[in-house]
Amino acid sequence: MSDFYAHVYLSPHLDDAVLSCGGLIHQQARAGQPPLVITLFSDQPPADAELSAFARSQHERWGTLDDVMGVRWSEDREALAVVGADYVRLNYPDCIYRGKARSDEPVWYYASEGALFGPVHPSEDRLPVELAAVLSELIPTGEGVTLYAPLTVGNHVDHQLTFAAALILRAQGWGLRFYEDYPYVEAEGALVRALAARGAEHWQPTVTPLDEDDVAAKIEAIARYESQLEVLFGGVEHMSDRVRGHVTRVGGERLWGPDLGHYLSKRPPSLHVSQ
């Protein structure tokens, strides 16, 4: 793992950065600027924690009933190696594992499919501030340092929390671009709804073209997330076709921001990351 990074991706879950920006990450690594992917919500739930029925159903869908996070960590290591990125994982579990005890009965914040894509639970209103503080200790600010964060297309709560933490970091001086959450962005009208929900209708996009090596690396990396392929794409064969189709429609991978001219006018220097 390098001590210096030009590009830092904030990934809510273990697959989000690769799904949304795998081609760009590969392109940056090929150019000699290996990116760092920081995954926010990928910690193991407590070993003695009772899981909600919804969390257990998710495990069944993933086909990973034993050592769920161990399987997903291994998938992520392999995927990020394909695109040439280093990684750091924060100690926060996925939203399906979060909650609190009330008397002898646990209360889960997100215990249904609808809750995953609804509002952030009131108990987590201050979580973006905490996340931003942790990230600011990990990533020193500096002229030209570029962070990449989800636009929250699809409105997943962990993406919302990552977006909110990124806005705090932007206010503190970090350069920031927002990536389109894939595959949520494939849904008709999803991108427009996300821009409107974030007050970003005036933001301007920039598209980074991808060559065949970048696209092939992105597809190979996504394929390493075997536990997620059936849920997200209906299988690896459908995944490849859908990824290629989306890249063709967009012209590559697209980023959004209110001041992209600032980013595009500067060549990002290297960034020292404290451990």
Secondary structure, 3 states (H helix, E strand, C coil): CCCECCEEEEECCCCHHHHHHHHHHHHHHHCCCCCEEEEEEEECCCCCCCCCHHHHHHHHHHCCCCCHHHHHHHHHHHHHHHHCCEEEEEEEECHHHCEEEECCEEEECCCCHHHHCCCCCHHHCCHHHHHHHHHHHHCCCCCCCEEEEECCCCCCHHHHHHHHHHHHHHHCCCEEEEECCCCHHHCCCHHHHHHHHCCCCCCEEEEECCCHHHHHHHHHHHHCCHHHHHHHHCCHHHHHHHHHHHHHHHCCEEEEECCHHHHHCCCCCCCECCC
